[in-house]
Amino acid sequence: MSKKKAITSEKAVYQNIRTILVTARQKVYTAVNSTMVEAYWEIGKQIEQAVGDRAEYGKGLLLFISAELTAEFGKGFDETNLRKMRQFYQVFPIRDALRLELSWTHYRLLMKIDNTQRRDFYLNECAESNWSSRQLERQINSFYYDRLLATQKKDKKSVKDEIHKTEPKSAPDYILKDPYILEFLDLKDNKKYHESELEHALIDKLQEFLLELGKGFAFVSRQQIIKTDTSDFYIDLVFYNFFLKCFVLIELKTTKITHQDIGQLDMYVRMFDDLKKQEEDNPTIGILLCTETDKTIAKYSVLNENKQLFAAKYMPYLPTEEELITEIEHQKEILKIHNDIDKRSLL
């Protein structure tokens, strides 16, 4: 057999095995996901039937159930989630009408739609077109249903085609990344799945660099999850500075910085101020780093109301943007050298 034919044969075997694994993982995800959706519907039904119109009793019941379930089954059963499950049953009271191919995140989005006809449209369209939860959210926010009604029949296909251009298909490792699935199974989130190889290496070195500065940095968390009603966000690095008495959030981007990235970091800063900052703490600040271009970019994200405080009190204890750029560039060069050595060793 020629070398070319042997390579072709090896690739065919690999593709066959890959297909088997992707299909198997999809089956596992589908089974877990549909079981979770059914379980949450049943929990919602139990709560609704027990509470009825007794609002005060409902508050006490949810508090009790939340404490008991969390102690036995782990996180994911706080009062907010239990209310969502009750709402799930209220909005979708007919179990057979559920589309089990949709995830809990899909249903959390659908429950926000008050109009029954509009909600049913998104439910069925989402299931039939295999939209991800992000695609569903995007189409709801862009009034897809209303645009489709206003569009001539011959142009409806072009409107639908927009969806497939706005987001790539999901990778076949959903079950390892979906925080709701992990909570349901009481599994720990594998934070490395939210980092590329380059990001992982640079975040490692950046963490060491800040801790070695000797300016009061203490490591708090890596890939810290922040949840909203519709999305889950992961902050690359979180520190607390004891000299400044504030949290410092760091986001590393290996793609070009957009206004959305800046706005997202501002959102993280505000959420940390709301959720984590104690009364004696100073306002949280953020650092956005970009390694996409030949020249590394570093920007401090400081909310407008805190800029004077930042300039006067924060900067003496923080690395300058230039120092951050220099460190990232240095580590990029080291990684490049190591990669070149590894490639040569394989030749």
TORTOR-928863 format. One record per residue (C-alpha): residue number from 0; residue in one letter; x, y, z. Coordinates in pm, 1 decimal, padded with zeros to 6 digits, always signed. Layout:
<pts>
[NUM; 'A'; [X; Y; Z]]
...
</pts>
This chain:
<pts>
[0; 'M'; [+00000.0; +00000.0; +00000.0]]
[1; 'S'; [+00134.9; +00342.5; -00092.6]]
[2; 'K'; [+00202.6; +00601.6; +00177.3]]
[3; 'K'; [-00073.6; +00825.0; +00039.5]]
[4; 'K'; [-00331.7; +00543.4; +00053.6]]
[5; 'A'; [-00220.7; +00449.9; +00406.4]]
[6; 'I'; [-00276.1; +00809.9; +00525.6]]
[7; 'T'; [-00618.2; +00817.1; +00359.3]]
[8; 'S'; [-00710.0; +00489.5; +00528.7]]
[9; 'E'; [-00594.5; +00615.4; +00870.0]]
[10; 'K'; [-00801.9; +00933.0; +00832.2]]
[11; 'A'; [-01107.9; +00726.3; +00739.8]]
[12; 'V'; [-01066.4; +00508.4; +01049.8]]
[13; 'Y'; [-01021.2; +00818.7; +01265.8]]
[14; 'Q'; [-01334.4; +00983.8; +01121.8]]
[15; 'N'; [-01539.5; +00667.7; +01183.3]]
[16; 'I'; [-01423.6; +00647.2; +01545.2]]
[17; 'R'; [-01480.8; +01019.9; +01593.7]]
[18; 'T'; [-01837.2; +00985.3; +01462.6]]
[19; 'I'; [-01902.7; +00702.6; +01710.3]]
[20; 'L'; [-01780.4; +00913.6; +02003.8]]
[21; 'V'; [-01965.6; +01230.6; +01898.2]]
[22; 'T'; [-02286.9; +01030.8; +01855.1]]
[23; 'A'; [-02241.2; +00858.7; +02191.8]]
[24; 'R'; [-02178.8; +01188.1; +02371.4]]
[25; 'Q'; [-02483.6; +01341.5; +02205.4]]
[26; 'K'; [-02696.8; +01048.0; +02325.1]]
[27; 'V'; [-02568.0; +01090.3; +02680.8]]
[28; 'Y'; [-02635.6; +01464.4; +02672.3]]
[29; 'T'; [-02984.7; +01414.0; +02528.5]]
[30; 'A'; [-03071.3; +01151.0; +02789.5]]
[31; 'V'; [-02946.9; +01359.7; +03083.4]]
[32; 'N'; [-03102.9; +01677.6; +02948.4]]
[33; 'S'; [-03449.3; +01529.5; +02888.3]]
[34; 'T'; [-03442.9; +01359.7; +03229.7]]
[35; 'M'; [-03350.7; +01689.7; +03396.8]]
[36; 'V'; [-03626.6; +01883.3; +03217.0]]
[37; 'E'; [-03885.0; +01620.4; +03317.1]]
[38; 'A'; [-03761.1; +01619.1; +03677.7]]
[39; 'Y'; [-03779.0; +01999.7; +03705.1]]
[40; 'W'; [-04132.8; +01994.0; +03560.9]]
[41; 'E'; [-04234.6; +01734.1; +03821.4]]
[42; 'I'; [-04070.9; +01937.7; +04100.4]]
[43; 'G'; [-04258.3; +02245.5; +03980.4]]
[44; 'K'; [-04583.0; +02050.2; +03982.9]]
[45; 'Q'; [-04523.2; +01928.7; +04340.3]]
[46; 'I'; [-04450.8; +02284.2; +04459.7]]
[47; 'E'; [-04751.3; +02434.1; +04277.0]]
[48; 'Q'; [-04991.8; +02174.8; +04414.2]]
[49; 'A'; [-04856.3; +02217.8; +04766.3]]
[50; 'V'; [-04857.1; +02599.1; +04765.2]]
[51; 'G'; [-05158.5; +02698.5; +04556.4]]
[52; 'D'; [-05267.6; +03047.9; +04659.4]]
[53; 'R'; [-05093.7; +03038.7; +04999.2]]
[54; 'A'; [-04811.9; +03286.1; +04929.7]]
[55; 'E'; [-04679.8; +03305.6; +05286.0]]
[56; 'Y'; [-04676.9; +02927.4; +05321.0]]
[57; 'G'; [-04496.3; +02907.4; +04986.1]]
[58; 'K'; [-04209.1; +03125.0; +05109.3]]
[59; 'G'; [-04150.0; +02901.6; +05409.8]]
[60; 'L'; [-04187.1; +02584.1; +05205.2]]
[61; 'L'; [-03932.4; +02694.9; +04944.3]]
[62; 'L'; [-03688.3; +02794.4; +05217.1]]
[63; 'F'; [-03719.5; +02452.5; +05381.5]]
[64; 'I'; [-03702.0; +02252.0; +05056.8]]
[65; 'S'; [-03406.2; +02453.6; +04929.7]]
[66; 'A'; [-03203.5; +02388.5; +05245.5]]
[67; 'E'; [-03284.1; +02016.0; +05247.6]]
[68; 'L'; [-03218.3; +01958.5; +04875.5]]
[69; 'T'; [-02895.0; +02157.9; +04875.9]]
[70; 'A'; [-02763.3; +01960.1; +05172.7]]
[71; 'E'; [-02837.1; +01627.3; +05000.6]]
[72; 'F'; [-02805.5; +01697.7; +04627.0]]
[73; 'G'; [-02564.8; +01994.2; +04604.4]]
[74; 'K'; [-02613.6; +02337.3; +04449.4]]
[75; 'G'; [-02878.0; +02411.8; +04191.8]]
[76; 'F'; [-03174.6; +02403.7; +04428.4]]
[77; 'D'; [-03176.7; +02751.1; +04579.5]]
[78; 'E'; [-03506.8; +02935.5; +04620.5]]
[79; 'T'; [-03468.7; +03117.9; +04288.9]]
[80; 'N'; [-03429.5; +02792.9; +04093.9]]
[81; 'L'; [-03720.3; +02631.8; +04277.7]]
[82; 'R'; [-03940.5; +02928.6; +04183.5]]
[83; 'K'; [-03828.0; +02881.7; +03822.4]]
[84; 'M'; [-03934.6; +02516.8; +03838.3]]
[85; 'R'; [-04275.3; +02615.9; +03974.4]]
[86; 'Q'; [-04307.4; +02874.6; +03697.6]]
[87; 'F'; [-04203.9; +02605.4; +03447.0]]
[88; 'Y'; [-04503.2; +02395.3; +03546.4]]
[89; 'Q'; [-04734.0; +02698.0; +03545.9]]
[90; 'V'; [-04630.2; +02805.5; +03195.4]]
[91; 'F'; [-04620.1; +02450.7; +03052.0]]
[92; 'P'; [-04889.0; +02263.6; +03251.0]]
[93; 'I'; [-04925.3; +01983.1; +02993.2]]
[94; 'R'; [-04629.0; +01750.5; +03023.4]]
[95; 'D'; [-04681.5; +01584.7; +02685.2]]
[96; 'A'; [-04648.7; +01927.6; +02519.6]]
[97; 'L'; [-04287.6; +01964.1; +02634.9]]
[98; 'R'; [-04016.8; +01938.0; +02371.2]]
[99; 'L'; [-03757.0; +01729.6; +02555.4]]
[100; 'E'; [-03486.9; +01802.7; +02298.2]]
[101; 'L'; [-03475.4; +02155.4; +02441.8]]
[102; 'S'; [-03258.1; +02230.6; +02743.4]]
[103; 'W'; [-03343.5; +02390.8; +03076.0]]
[104; 'T'; [-03171.9; +02708.2; +02949.8]]
[105; 'H'; [-03408.9; +02712.7; +02651.1]]
[106; 'Y'; [-03709.4; +02687.0; +02881.3]]
[107; 'R'; [-03581.4; +02961.4; +03111.9]]
[108; 'L'; [-03579.3; +03189.6; +02806.7]]
[109; 'L'; [-03919.2; +03075.6; +02680.4]]
[110; 'M'; [-04080.7; +03134.9; +03020.2]]
[111; 'K'; [-04005.5; +03506.2; +02982.6]]
[112; 'I'; [-04239.8; +03534.0; +02682.0]]
[113; 'D'; [-04589.4; +03629.9; +02803.3]]
[114; 'N'; [-04776.1; +03586.3; +02475.5]]
[115; 'T'; [-04876.6; +03219.7; +02440.2]]
[116; 'Q'; [-04882.8; +03218.8; +02059.4]]
[117; 'R'; [-04542.3; +03382.1; +02036.3]]
[118; 'R'; [-04396.1; +03146.2; +02298.8]]
[119; 'D'; [-04534.6; +02836.0; +02123.3]]
[120; 'F'; [-04388.2; +02957.7; +01795.3]]
[121; 'Y'; [-04037.9; +02992.0; +01946.0]]
[122; 'L'; [-04075.0; +02658.5; +02126.5]]
[123; 'N'; [-04151.2; +02466.5; +01807.1]]
[124; 'E'; [-03918.4; +02661.7; +01579.4]]
[125; 'C'; [-03633.7; +02616.1; +01828.0]]
[126; 'A'; [-03688.7; +02240.3; +01851.0]]
[127; 'E'; [-03735.1; +02186.2; +01477.3]]
[128; 'S'; [-03439.6; +02404.8; +01373.7]]
[129; 'N'; [-03213.7; +02279.4; +01655.6]]
[130; 'W'; [-03131.1; +02628.6; +01783.2]]
[131; 'S'; [-02884.2; +02664.2; +02064.9]]
[132; 'S'; [-03000.6; +02866.2; +02365.6]]
[133; 'R'; [-02791.4; +03160.2; +02244.5]]
[134; 'Q'; [-02956.3; +03143.8; +01902.8]]
[135; 'L'; [-03297.5; +03137.2; +02068.4]]
[136; 'E'; [-03209.6; +03438.7; +02284.6]]
[137; 'R'; [-03079.3; +03628.2; +01983.0]]
[138; 'Q'; [-03393.2; +03561.7; +01779.2]]
[139; 'I'; [-03623.1; +03663.9; +02064.8]]
[140; 'N'; [-03429.0; +03987.6; +02115.7]]
[141; 'S'; [-03431.8; +04063.3; +01741.3]]
[142; 'F'; [-03811.5; +04010.1; +01721.9]]
[143; 'Y'; [-03773.7; +03717.8; +01481.7]]
[144; 'Y'; [-04137.8; +03613.3; +01524.3]]
[145; 'D'; [-04268.2; +03961.2; +01442.0]]
[146; 'R'; [-04032.5; +04003.5; +01146.3]]
[147; 'L'; [-04137.9; +03667.1; +01009.5]]
[148; 'L'; [-04506.6; +03760.2; +01029.3]]
[149; 'A'; [-04435.3; +04085.9; +00848.0]]
[150; 'T'; [-04232.5; +03919.3; +00574.2]]
[151; 'Q'; [-04371.2; +03796.7; +00244.1]]
[152; 'K'; [-04386.3; +03417.0; +00224.4]]
[153; 'K'; [-04125.9; +03398.5; -00051.9]]
[154; 'D'; [-03872.0; +03580.2; +00167.1]]
[155; 'K'; [-03920.0; +03375.4; +00485.0]]
[156; 'K'; [-03639.4; +03136.1; +00397.9]]
[157; 'S'; [-03389.8; +03424.2; +00378.6]]
[158; 'V'; [-03501.4; +03543.1; +00722.2]]
[159; 'K'; [-03452.1; +03190.8; +00863.5]]
[160; 'D'; [-03110.8; +03164.3; +00699.1]]
[161; 'E'; [-02992.5; +03458.7; +00911.7]]
[162; 'I'; [-02989.5; +03233.4; +01217.5]]
[163; 'H'; [-02740.8; +02983.9; +01077.9]]
[164; 'K'; [-02496.8; +03260.6; +00986.9]]
[165; 'T'; [-02490.2; +03424.1; +01329.6]]
[166; 'E'; [-02349.7; +03138.5; +01535.6]]
[167; 'P'; [-02138.0; +02828.8; +01469.3]]
[168; 'K'; [-02261.1; +02484.3; +01564.2]]
[169; 'S'; [-02195.0; +02372.1; +01920.5]]
[170; 'A'; [-01897.0; +02150.8; +01995.8]]
[171; 'P'; [-01976.2; +01788.4; +02092.2]]
[172; 'D'; [-01880.6; +01832.4; +02458.4]]
[173; 'Y'; [-02193.2; +02010.6; +02583.6]]
[174; 'I'; [-02236.9; +01787.9; +02887.2]]
[175; 'L'; [-01894.3; +01887.4; +03021.5]]
[176; 'K'; [-01967.9; +02260.2; +02991.7]]
[177; 'D'; [-02335.6; +02310.4; +03066.2]]
[178; 'P'; [-02348.6; +02436.5; +03427.8]]
[179; 'Y'; [-02711.3; +02327.2; +03470.7]]
[180; 'I'; [-02627.3; +01970.4; +03367.2]]
[181; 'L'; [-02329.5; +01969.0; +03603.5]]
[182; 'E'; [-02542.9; +02100.7; +03889.1]]
[183; 'F'; [-02812.6; +01842.4; +03820.1]]
[184; 'L'; [-02554.0; +01561.4; +03836.9]]
[185; 'D'; [-02375.5; +01728.9; +04132.7]]
[186; 'L'; [-02048.1; +01740.8; +03936.0]]
[187; 'K'; [-01777.4; +02002.3; +03957.8]]
[188; 'D'; [-01730.6; +02236.5; +03663.8]]
[189; 'N'; [-01407.8; +02164.4; +03474.2]]
[190; 'K'; [-01281.4; +02519.0; +03442.3]]
[191; 'K'; [-01012.8; +02430.3; +03186.8]]
[192; 'Y'; [-01284.3; +02371.1; +02928.8]]
[193; 'H'; [-01343.3; +02745.9; +02918.4]]
[194; 'E'; [-00984.1; +02824.4; +02817.1]]
[195; 'S'; [-00792.7; +02766.3; +02497.0]]
[196; 'E'; [-00439.9; +02622.9; +02520.6]]
[197; 'L'; [-00288.8; +02969.8; +02470.2]]
[198; 'E'; [-00523.7; +03129.7; +02722.9]]
[199; 'H'; [-00447.7; +02857.2; +02977.2]]
[200; 'A'; [-00071.8; +02912.5; +02950.0]]
[201; 'L'; [-00094.2; +03293.2; +02959.9]]
[202; 'I'; [-00340.2; +03297.6; +03249.7]]
[203; 'D'; [-00105.5; +03069.1; +03444.5]]
[204; 'K'; [+00182.8; +03313.6; +03398.3]]
[205; 'L'; [-00031.4; +03620.7; +03457.6]]
[206; 'Q'; [-00149.8; +03476.1; +03786.8]]
[207; 'E'; [+00210.5; +03416.4; +03895.5]]
[208; 'F'; [+00315.6; +03764.9; +03781.8]]
[209; 'L'; [+00052.2; +03944.2; +03990.2]]
[210; 'L'; [+00115.2; +03735.3; +04300.6]]
[211; 'E'; [+00487.7; +03804.5; +04274.8]]
[212; 'L'; [+00441.9; +04181.5; +04245.5]]
[213; 'G'; [+00429.9; +04213.0; +04622.3]]
[214; 'K'; [+00156.3; +04476.3; +04608.0]]
[215; 'G'; [-00115.8; +04305.6; +04807.3]]
[216; 'F'; [-00264.1; +04069.3; +04547.5]]
[217; 'A'; [-00433.7; +03753.6; +04676.0]]
[218; 'F'; [-00573.9; +03493.1; +04438.2]]
[219; 'V'; [-00950.5; +03437.9; +04469.7]]
[220; 'S'; [-01072.6; +03235.0; +04173.8]]
[221; 'R'; [-01009.2; +03123.2; +03818.5]]
[222; 'Q'; [-01289.8; +03097.3; +03563.2]]
[223; 'Q'; [-01532.0; +03233.5; +03821.8]]
[224; 'I'; [-01887.4; +03172.9; +03704.4]]
[225; 'I'; [-02146.3; +03450.4; +03715.8]]
[226; 'K'; [-02503.5; +03358.2; +03631.8]]
[227; 'T'; [-02784.6; +03568.0; +03494.5]]
[228; 'D'; [-03135.9; +03449.4; +03412.3]]
[229; 'T'; [-03032.2; +03358.6; +03057.5]]
[230; 'S'; [-02655.3; +03320.3; +03045.8]]
[231; 'D'; [-02347.4; +03198.6; +03230.7]]
[232; 'F'; [-02025.0; +03397.8; +03218.6]]
[233; 'Y'; [-01674.3; +03296.0; +03323.5]]
[234; 'I'; [-01424.3; +03553.9; +03450.9]]
[235; 'D'; [-01068.1; +03445.2; +03374.3]]
[236; 'L'; [-00902.7; +03563.1; +03696.0]]
[237; 'V'; [-01030.2; +03718.8; +04017.6]]
[238; 'F'; [-00797.4; +03870.1; +04279.1]]
[239; 'Y'; [-00848.7; +04065.4; +04597.3]]
[240; 'N'; [-00600.8; +04341.3; +04677.3]]
[241; 'F'; [-00556.5; +04388.1; +05051.2]]
[242; 'F'; [-00386.6; +04726.4; +05019.3]]
[243; 'L'; [-00663.8; +04865.1; +04801.3]]
[244; 'K'; [-00939.1; +04662.3; +04969.4]]
[245; 'C'; [-01105.8; +04578.4; +04639.0]]
[246; 'F'; [-01158.6; +04296.3; +04390.3]]
[247; 'V'; [-00958.4; +04297.6; +04067.7]]
[248; 'L'; [-01108.0; +04112.4; +03769.8]]
[249; 'I'; [-00899.4; +04012.9; +03467.6]]
[250; 'E'; [-01027.8; +03906.4; +03126.1]]
[251; 'L'; [-00787.0; +03774.2; +02862.2]]
[252; 'K'; [-00893.3; +03776.1; +02495.8]]
[253; 'T'; [-00710.0; +03600.3; +02213.7]]
[254; 'T'; [-00942.5; +03761.9; +01959.3]]
[255; 'K'; [-00987.3; +04125.4; +01865.4]]
[256; 'I'; [-01140.2; +04339.8; +02141.5]]
[257; 'T'; [-01491.1; +04461.7; +02065.4]]
[258; 'H'; [-01720.5; +04712.9; +02236.1]]
[259; 'Q'; [-01916.0; +04410.2; +02357.3]]
[260; 'D'; [-01605.5; +04280.2; +02541.1]]
[261; 'I'; [-01561.6; +04614.7; +02715.7]]
[262; 'G'; [-01928.6; +04629.1; +02806.7]]
[263; 'Q'; [-01915.8; +04272.3; +02935.1]]
[264; 'L'; [-01623.9; +04349.7; +03167.9]]
[265; 'D'; [-01810.9; +04655.7; +03296.1]]
[266; 'M'; [-02103.8; +04422.5; +03365.2]]
[267; 'Y'; [-01874.5; +04187.3; +03561.0]]
[268; 'V'; [-01748.2; +04484.0; +03764.1]]
[269; 'R'; [-02101.2; +04595.7; +03847.6]]
[270; 'M'; [-02211.4; +04242.6; +03936.3]]
[271; 'F'; [-01913.4; +04195.9; +04166.4]]
[272; 'D'; [-01994.0; +04525.1; +04336.1]]
[273; 'D'; [-02352.6; +04406.3; +04384.3]]
[274; 'L'; [-02283.3; +04045.2; +04484.7]]
[275; 'K'; [-01937.9; +04027.3; +04642.9]]
[276; 'K'; [-01824.6; +04369.9; +04762.4]]
[277; 'Q'; [-01859.5; +04422.2; +05137.0]]
[278; 'E'; [-01946.7; +04756.9; +05291.8]]
[279; 'E'; [-01582.1; +04825.1; +05381.4]]
[280; 'D'; [-01450.7; +04734.0; +05034.5]]
[281; 'N'; [-01361.9; +04984.4; +04764.8]]
[282; 'P'; [-01522.5; +04956.0; +04416.3]]
[283; 'T'; [-01418.9; +04663.6; +04197.5]]
[284; 'I'; [-01197.4; +04726.7; +03895.0]]
[285; 'G'; [-01136.0; +04521.7; +03581.0]]
[286; 'I'; [-00846.1; +04463.2; +03344.2]]
[287; 'L'; [-00898.7; +04364.1; +02980.7]]
[288; 'L'; [-00603.2; +04210.3; +02794.4]]
[289; 'C'; [-00593.3; +04128.9; +02423.0]]
[290; 'T'; [-00325.9; +03916.2; +02253.4]]
[291; 'E'; [-00487.3; +03891.2; +01910.1]]
[292; 'T'; [-00271.3; +04141.3; +01723.1]]
[293; 'D'; [+00106.4; +04162.5; +01697.1]]
[294; 'K'; [+00090.0; +04428.7; +01965.7]]
[295; 'T'; [-00067.7; +04327.2; +02295.0]]
[296; 'I'; [-00335.4; +04562.7; +02428.5]]
[297; 'A'; [-00413.6; +04624.5; +02796.4]]
[298; 'K'; [-00701.0; +04837.4; +02922.4]]
[299; 'Y'; [-00829.7; +04910.9; +03270.4]]
[300; 'S'; [-01207.0; +04901.1; +03301.2]]
[301; 'V'; [-01315.6; +05157.3; +03558.2]]
[302; 'L'; [-01673.5; +05271.9; +03599.2]]
[303; 'N'; [-01714.7; +05646.0; +03541.3]]
[304; 'E'; [-01810.1; +05723.3; +03899.5]]
[305; 'N'; [-01485.3; +05563.4; +04025.9]]
[306; 'K'; [-01227.7; +05716.3; +03787.4]]
[307; 'Q'; [-01102.7; +05980.8; +04030.3]]
[308; 'L'; [-01058.5; +05721.1; +04305.2]]
[309; 'F'; [-00878.4; +05492.3; +04058.4]]
[310; 'A'; [-00622.2; +05752.7; +03951.6]]
[311; 'A'; [-00551.6; +05884.4; +04300.5]]
[312; 'K'; [-00548.1; +05569.7; +04515.1]]
[313; 'Y'; [-00544.0; +05255.8; +04300.4]]
[314; 'M'; [-00260.6; +05300.0; +04053.0]]
[315; 'P'; [+00028.9; +05301.3; +04306.3]]
[316; 'Y'; [-00059.6; +04938.2; +04386.4]]
[317; 'L'; [-00148.1; +04816.9; +04037.6]]
[318; 'P'; [+00073.9; +04725.0; +03743.1]]
[319; 'T'; [+00059.2; +04982.5; +03467.4]]
[320; 'E'; [-00087.8; +04893.4; +03131.7]]
[321; 'E'; [+00268.0; +04901.4; +02994.7]]
[322; 'E'; [+00388.6; +04653.1; +03257.0]]
[323; 'L'; [+00102.4; +04416.9; +03176.2]]
[324; 'I'; [+00175.3; +04439.9; +02803.1]]
[325; 'T'; [+00545.0; +04373.9; +02860.8]]
[326; 'E'; [+00471.7; +04066.0; +03073.1]]
[327; 'I'; [+00223.7; +03919.7; +02824.1]]
[328; 'E'; [+00461.7; +03983.4; +02532.4]]
[329; 'H'; [+00743.0; +03818.2; +02727.7]]
[330; 'Q'; [+00533.9; +03509.2; +02798.8]]
[331; 'K'; [+00411.1; +03492.6; +02437.9]]
[332; 'E'; [+00772.3; +03487.9; +02320.0]]
[333; 'I'; [+00863.2; +03212.0; +02566.8]]
[334; 'L'; [+00564.0; +03003.5; +02454.2]]
[335; 'K'; [+00659.0; +03056.8; +02090.1]]
[336; 'I'; [+01013.8; +02935.9; +02155.8]]
[337; 'H'; [+00886.4; +02626.4; +02339.0]]
[338; 'N'; [+00641.5; +02550.7; +02059.0]]
[339; 'D'; [+00914.0; +02584.9; +01796.6]]
[340; 'I'; [+01136.5; +02345.2; +01993.8]]
[341; 'D'; [+00851.5; +02095.0; +02027.3]]
[342; 'K'; [+00781.9; +02108.8; +01653.3]]
[343; 'R'; [+01150.0; +02055.0; +01565.9]]
[344; 'S'; [+01168.9; +01757.8; +01800.8]]
[345; 'L'; [+00891.3; +01588.9; +01605.2]]
[346; 'L'; [+01074.4; +01618.4; +01272.2]]
</pts>
